[in-house]
Amino acid sequence: MAQRDRVLIIDDQENNRLVIEDFLRRLRCEMRGVDSGEDGLLLLKEWTPDLIIVDQMMPGLSGVETTERIKALPEFSQVPVLMVTAKNDTETLRDAFDAGAVDYILKPVDQVTLTARVRSALRTKHAFDEISRLSRDLMAQKQELSNFTHMVSHDLKSPIAGAASLYDLFLYRLKDEYPGVWGEEGFRELLERIPATFRKMLRFIDTLLGYAEAGKVIGELERVSMGNIAQLVAANFEYAANEGLAVINCAPDLPQVSCDPVRFAQVWQNLIANAIKHRGARTPVHIKLGWKSATPNLQFWVQDNGPGIAAEDQERVFQPFARGESSEGGNGIGLATVQRILNAHRGRVWVAPDFTAGTRICFEIPDHVG
């Protein structure tokens, strides 16, 4: 059986309270009435209403003062208050709304008006309660996911690290005690591939952990040079230039932004790495890092002259473990991580649909100042 809505009526006139109770009887609310703001505040210590109806003119605490004190209590800050008043001048209504009332009812109280405004206020309260519940559930699920990811990462990395240590010991004993076996070229090459497999597995676990953490902004947002971040990250890909895999050009005038610089280094890292992995047969791939003002946001992009992304895949690529056919290596988490970081900064990321000379991945963040 659903719990009935609770309505608290605060009015120094008993007849007024009885009229309101009679008008609201059809709503099947649980109602309580008190004759002063002071008694209403005392009742809140033991009874939690879903709606409060308070008279504006009362001895002792007025309706406005009562509302202000109710709204100052954190546990009742979202409980709607309706002010009953005989005045409808601008100053009276402004005082009521400034105190925290969500609506007002003029005297003499009309049943139709009262019922409609009570229903509206209760619907708003129910919607807020549901949003609060969903928000709490979501935060709890995110925390559970974070805890699970950390646990899995630790439980996976430990045995891999242990196996790698055992392999090193095995290799040492093999070289020392069976030099003939070690000397067989094909056998040696096979064994030498194993450490790379261990490293690849550990990198994947670190990437998975990074994806789980990507939705959290580390510390306070800082005002930093996006150009410095992008250029430092681009320098990490010097190996790609040396091996003839990529040529990276960064616009010289990337602006100041308010962001988590650690996370945005990861954004540039993942986007550049994605361009190199999906270069197809084109070597070297030419990668450009640019930006423009898109008031009230700042828009940045990484573009390349690779094979491009099919229109039907341009949304899917941001899903976890989505991998393109032209991918070389990769784990399908890089762009999903980028999206989570942008979401945490109230930004967005997308594939530019009108860029046909390769791929341009754009992202926007608010242009905060200070």
C-alpha positions, 0 to 999 in steps of 0.5 A: 500500500502506497504511503499517503502524502503528509500535509502540515497546516500552520494557521492560528485560526482553527476554522481556517485549518478545518476548512483547508483539511475539509477541502483536501480530504479527497486527496486522502492526505495525512494532515496535521495542524498547528496554531503557530510557527513555533509549534510547527517547527517543534512538530518537524522534529518528530514528523516529516511532511511532504507539503507545508501550508502556512498562513502569512499573518500570525502572532509570534512568528509570521508565515514568512519568518516560519518559512525562512526557518523551515528552509534553513533546516537542510532536511526540509529545504526541499519540502514545498511551502504554500503561503496563504495570504489575504494580500496580493501586492507585489511586496507581500508576494515577493517576501513570500517567494524570497522566504522559500514559498513555491506558490501562494493562495489568496483568501478566501481560500477556494477549493479548486485553486487550493486542490490544484496548487497542492497537487502541483506542489506534491507532484514537484516534491515526488519528482524531486524525491525520485531524482534524489533517489536515482542520484543516490543509487547512481552514486552507489553503483559508481562507487561499487564499480570503482571498488570492483575495478580496483579489486579486479585490477589488483587481483589480475595484476598480481598473478601476472607480475608473479608469472613474469617473475617466475619467467625471469627465474626460468629464463635465468636457469635455462640459460645457465643450465641448458645453454644448448636449448637456449642457443636454438634460435627459433626456441629463443625467439619464442621465449623472448616474446613472452615478456611482451605479452606480460607487458601488454596484459598489464597495459590493458589492465591499467587502461581498464582502470583508467577508463573506470577513473575517467569520470572523476575529475581530479581535484580542483579545475585549474586554469592552464594552457591547453597548448602546453598540455597538447605539445607535451603529449605530442612530444611523447609520440616522437617514436612515431615520427622517428619510425615514419608512422606519423607527423604531428602538427599542433596549432601554436595558439591553443588557449587557456582553459579551466580543466583537470590537466591530468585528464586532458593530457589523457584526452590528447594522448588517446586521440593522437594514439587513435589516429596512429592506430587507425592510419590504415595503409597511409604512412606517415599519417598527418595529424593536426591539433587545432581549435576554435571558439564556439561561444560559450564553449571552446572547441578542439580537434585532432584530425588525420588524413587516414581512411576515416570512420564510416558514418554508421560507426561515428557514434559507436566508436565511443562505446567501450571495446568498440574497435575499427577494422583499421585498428592496429593493436588497441583495446577499444577503450581509448575513445570511451575514456575520452568521452567519460573525461569530457562528460565529467567536465560538462563537455562533449566529444564527437566525430565531425561528419562533414570532414571527408579528408580523413577523420576529425574528432572534436571535443568541447568544454565550457569556456570558464574564466578564472 
